[in-house]
Amino acid sequence: MSGDETPSLHELGKRLKRARERESNSGLSGGSAGPKLTGLGLAFRVGVELVAGVAVGAGIGYLTDLWLGTKPWGFVIFFVLGSAAGVLNVYRTMSAMNFPPASAAPGADDDEDDE
């Protein structure tokens, strides 16, 4: 290939910019939240993350009790840890979706006195 057949740096920059715009418009951006979810998809994701955390914690606790013979204590401790992990995953998912906090919602400052 000769130097005349290769695209210029300016031309490559334009093509890269167009590709990035197409990617951001398609919702396939590799951001922390991944592809944009519909309401039902988000509900399933949140539900699965919460249930998975609790189930994994309870499973580890049950297996720990069988292995160490500490009947309810391993289950109780790991159930609580799994529940906390599930709630934390839900919190992270909702934070990544950029939902405003409840205090920033319209009408949240109804407690102020109108004089």
DRENVOMAR-701054 format. One line per 3 residues: their letters; for each residue x, y, z of N, C-alpha, C. Coordinates in nm, 3 decimals. Layout:
! residues N
a> X:Y:Z:X:Y:Z:X:Y:Z | ...
This chain:
! residues 115
msg> 0.084:-0.119:0.000:0.000:0.000:0.000:0.088:0.124:0.000 | 0.049:0.217:-0.074:0.123:0.343:-0.074:0.058:0.439:0.025 | 0.124:0.549:0.053:0.075:0.647:0.149:-0.053:0.716:0.104
det> -0.082:0.713:-0.028:-0.201:0.781:-0.080:-0.329:0.705:-0.047 | -0.319:0.572:-0.030:-0.439:0.492:-0.007:-0.484:0.491:0.139 | -0.398:0.530:0.230:-0.435:0.529:0.372:-0.512:0.655:0.405
psl> -0.615:0.642:0.490:-0.693:0.760:0.526:-0.612:0.853:0.616 | -0.643:0.979:0.609:-0.572:1.076:0.691:-0.618:1.067:0.836 | -0.540:1.123:0.924:-0.573:1.122:1.066:-0.704:1.196:1.092
hel> -0.726:1.303:1.022:-0.849:1.381:1.036:-0.971:1.298:0.996 | -0.956:1.224:0.887:-1.065:1.139:0.838:-1.095:1.026:0.938 | -0.990:0.967:0.995:-1.010:0.862:1.096:-1.079:0.917:1.220
gkr> -1.045:1.039:1.259:-1.110:1.102:1.374:-1.259:1.121:1.351 | -1.296:1.162:1.230:-1.437:1.180:1.197:-1.512:1.046:1.203 | -1.450:0.940:1.148:-1.514:0.809:1.149:-1.531:0.756:1.291
lkr> -1.431:0.779:1.375:-1.439:0.736:1.514:-1.550:0.811:1.588 | -1.562:0.940:1.563:-1.666:1.020:1.626:-1.805:0.972:1.585 | -1.825:0.942:1.456:-1.954:0.891:1.409:-1.987:0.756:1.471
are> -1.886:0.669:1.483:-1.909:0.537:1.544:-1.948:0.550:1.691 | -1.883:0.641:1.762:-1.918:0.662:1.903:-2.059:0.718:1.919 | -2.099:0.806:1.828:-2.235:0.861:1.833:-2.338:0.752:1.806
res> -2.311:0.665:1.708:-2.403:0.555:1.680:-2.414:0.462:1.801 | -2.302:0.435:1.865:-2.302:0.345:1.981:-2.381:0.406:2.097 | -2.362:0.535:2.122:-2.435:0.597:2.234:-2.584:0.608:2.204
nsg> -2.621:0.626:2.079:-2.763:0.635:2.043:-2.832:0.500:2.045 | -2.757:0.392:2.026:-2.819:0.260:2.022:-2.843:0.202:2.160 | -2.788:0.262:2.267:-2.807:0.210:2.402:-2.716:0.094:2.433
lsg> -2.615:0.069:2.348:-2.524:-0.043:2.369:-2.394:0.004:2.431 | -2.396:0.118:2.491:-2.276:0.172:2.553:-2.227:0.080:2.662 | -2.099:0.069:2.679:-2.041:-0.019:2.779:-2.031:0.048:2.914
gsa> -2.125:0.132:2.952:-2.122:0.200:3.080:-2.149:0.105:3.194 | -2.154:0.159:3.314:-2.170:0.074:3.432:-2.309:0.009:3.437 | -2.408:0.072:3.378:-2.542:0.016:3.383:-2.569:-0.079:3.266
gpk> -2.480:-0.083:3.168:-2.500:-0.170:3.053:-2.610:-0.115:2.965 | -2.671:-0.200:2.885:-2.778:-0.155:2.797:-2.897:-0.104:2.878 | -2.968:-0.010:2.819:-3.084:0.044:2.889:-3.191:-0.064:2.900
ltg> -3.249:-0.076:3.019:-3.348:-0.178:3.045:-3.488:-0.119:3.043 | -3.583:-0.201:3.006:-3.721:-0.160:3.018:-3.763:-0.174:3.164 | -3.881:-0.130:3.197:-3.929:-0.142:3.334:-3.936:-0.285:3.382
lgl> -3.986:-0.373:3.297:-3.997:-0.514:3.334:-3.859:-0.578:3.347 | -3.768:-0.544:3.258:-3.632:-0.597:3.265:-3.561:-0.553:3.391 | -3.580:-0.426:3.427:-3.520:-0.375:3.551:-3.580:-0.444:3.673
afr> -3.710:-0.468:3.672:-3.775:-0.534:3.785:-3.723:-0.677:3.801 | -3.708:-0.749:3.690:-3.654:-0.884:3.698:-3.510:-0.884:3.748 | -3.431:-0.790:3.698:-3.291:-0.784:3.741:-3.279:-0.757:3.890
vgv> -3.355:-0.661:3.939:-3.351:-0.628:4.081:-3.399:-0.746:4.165 | -3.506:-0.811:4.122:-3.558:-0.926:4.196:-3.460:-1.041:4.199 | -3.397:-1.070:4.086:-3.301:-1.181:4.079:-3.179:-1.151:4.165
elv> -3.131:-1.026:4.162:-3.014:-0.992:4.244:-3.044:-1.005:4.393 | -3.162:-0.965:4.435:-3.197:-0.976:4.576:-3.212:-1.122:4.618 | -3.284:-1.200:4.540:-3.305:-1.341:4.573:-3.173:-1.418:4.566
agv> -3.088:-1.387:4.469:-2.961:-1.457:4.457:-2.872:-1.432:4.578 | -2.868:-1.310:4.626:-2.787:-1.280:4.744:-2.834:-1.357:4.865 | -2.964:-1.360:4.887:-3.020:-1.433:5.001:-2.996:-1.583:4.984
avg> -3.017:-1.637:4.865:-3.001:-1.781:4.843:-2.855:-1.825:4.859 | -2.763:-1.748:4.807:-2.622:-1.783:4.820:-2.579:-1.776:4.967 | -2.622:-1.672:5.037:-2.589:-1.661:5.179:-2.646:-1.776:5.260
agi> -2.771:-1.810:5.235:-2.834:-1.921:5.308:-2.767:-2.054:5.274 | -2.732:-2.073:5.148:-2.664:-2.196:5.108:-2.527:-2.212:5.173 | -2.452:-2.104:5.175:-2.320:-2.110:5.241:-2.338:-2.135:5.390
gyl> -2.436:-2.072:5.451:-2.460:-2.095:5.593:-2.500:-2.238:5.623 | -2.585:-2.294:5.541:-2.628:-2.433:5.560:-2.510:-2.529:5.547 | -2.428:-2.508:5.444:-2.312:-2.594:5.425:-2.210:-2.577:5.538
tdl> -2.196:-2.457:5.587:-2.106:-2.433:5.699:-2.155:-2.507:5.823 | -2.285:-2.505:5.847:-2.342:-2.577:5.962:-2.320:-2.727:5.948 | -2.336:-2.780:5.828:-2.313:-2.924:5.809:-2.166:-2.960:5.832
wlg> -2.077:-2.874:5.785:-1.934:-2.902:5.794:-1.881:-2.886:5.936 | -1.921:-2.777:6.004:-1.869:-2.748:6.137:-1.958:-2.799:6.250 | -2.081:-2.834:6.220:-2.173:-2.881:6.323:-2.220:-2.772:6.417
tkp> -2.236:-2.653:6.368:-2.279:-2.538:6.450:-2.423:-2.503:6.421 | -2.512:-2.600:6.430:-2.645:-2.600:6.372:-2.706:-2.464:6.337 | -2.767:-2.384:6.410:-2.833:-2.272:6.342:-2.744:-2.151:6.316
wgf> -2.627:-2.143:6.379:-2.553:-2.016:6.378:-2.491:-1.982:6.243 | -2.435:-2.077:6.175:-2.380:-2.048:6.043:-2.488:-2.004:5.946 | -2.601:-2.072:5.951:-2.713:-2.035:5.863:-2.761:-1.894:5.892
vif> -2.778:-1.862:6.020:-2.829:-1.729:6.058:-2.732:-1.620:6.015 | -2.603:-1.640:6.045:-2.504:-1.537:6.012:-2.494:-1.516:5.861 | -2.483:-1.625:5.786:-2.469:-1.610:5.641:-2.598:-1.568:5.573
fvl> -2.713:-1.600:5.633:-2.840:-1.551:5.579:-2.845:-1.398:5.590 | -2.802:-1.346:5.704:-2.801:-1.200:5.722:-2.700:-1.136:5.627 | -2.581:-1.196:5.615:-2.481:-1.141:5.522:-2.528:-1.148:5.377
gsa> -2.594:-1.257:5.339:-2.647:-1.268:5.203:-2.758:-1.168:5.176 | -2.842:-1.145:5.277:-2.948:-1.045:5.262:-2.889:-0.906:5.245 | -2.787:-0.875:5.324:-2.720:-0.745:5.311:-2.655:-0.730:5.174
agv> -2.593:-0.837:5.124:-2.532:-0.832:4.992:-2.637:-0.812:4.883 | -2.752:-0.878:4.896:-2.859:-0.861:4.799:-2.913:-0.719:4.796 | -2.932:-0.661:4.914:-2.981:-0.522:4.922:-2.876:-0.426:4.866
lnv> -2.749:-0.453:4.894:-2.642:-0.368:4.840:-2.638:-0.376:4.687 | -2.657:-0.495:4.631:-2.661:-0.508:4.486:-2.778:-0.431:4.426 | -2.892:-0.436:4.490:-3.008:-0.360:4.442:-2.979:-0.210:4.448
yrt> -2.917:-0.166:4.557:-2.882:-0.025:4.572:-2.786:0.019:4.461 | -2.686:-0.063:4.433:-2.590:-0.029:4.328:-2.656:-0.025:4.191 | -2.747:-0.117:4.166:-2.817:-0.118:4.038:-2.901:0.008:4.022
msa> -2.973:0.045:4.126:-3.058:0.164:4.117:-2.973:0.291:4.108 | -2.859:0.293:4.175:-2.770:0.410:4.166:-2.714:0.424:4.026 | -2.683:0.312:3.963:-2.629:0.315:3.828:-2.733:0.361:3.727
mnf> -2.860:0.344:3.758:-2.965:0.386:3.667:-2.992:0.536:3.678 | -2.925:0.605:3.769:-2.934:0.750:3.787:-3.074:0.796:3.827 | -3.139:0.719:3.912:-3.266:0.765:3.966:-3.239:0.869:4.073
ppa> -3.316:0.977:4.077:-3.293:1.076:4.181:-3.336:1.022:4.317 | -3.271:1.065:4.424:-3.314:1.021:4.556:-3.454:1.072:4.587 | -3.520:1.009:4.682:-3.658:1.047:4.715:-3.667:1.191:4.762
saa> -3.561:1.241:4.827:-3.565:1.379:4.876:-3.561:1.480:4.763 | -3.512:1.439:4.644:-3.504:1.530:4.531:-3.628:1.523:4.441 | -3.722:1.436:4.477:-3.843:1.421:4.396:-3.930:1.546:4.407
pga> -4.005:1.575:4.302:-4.094:1.691:4.309:-4.196:1.674:4.421 | -4.217:1.780:4.496:-4.314:1.776:4.604:-4.255:1.720:4.734 | -4.124:1.695:4.737:-4.062:1.639:4.856:-4.050:1.741:4.967
ddd> -4.053:1.870:4.932:-4.041:1.972:5.036:-4.178:2.030:5.071 | -4.275:1.943:5.091:-4.409:1.986:5.130:-4.415:2.027:5.277 | -4.309:1.996:5.354:-4.309:2.027:5.495:-4.289:2.175:5.523
edd> -4.240:2.251:5.424:-4.216:2.392:5.445:-4.349:2.466:5.458 | -4.349:2.565:5.543:-4.469:2.648:5.562:-4.475:2.754:5.454 | -4.587:2.765:5.388:-4.607:2.870:5.288:-4.666:2.992:5.358
e> -4.591:3.100:5.359:-4.638:3.221:5.427:-4.662:3.331:5.329
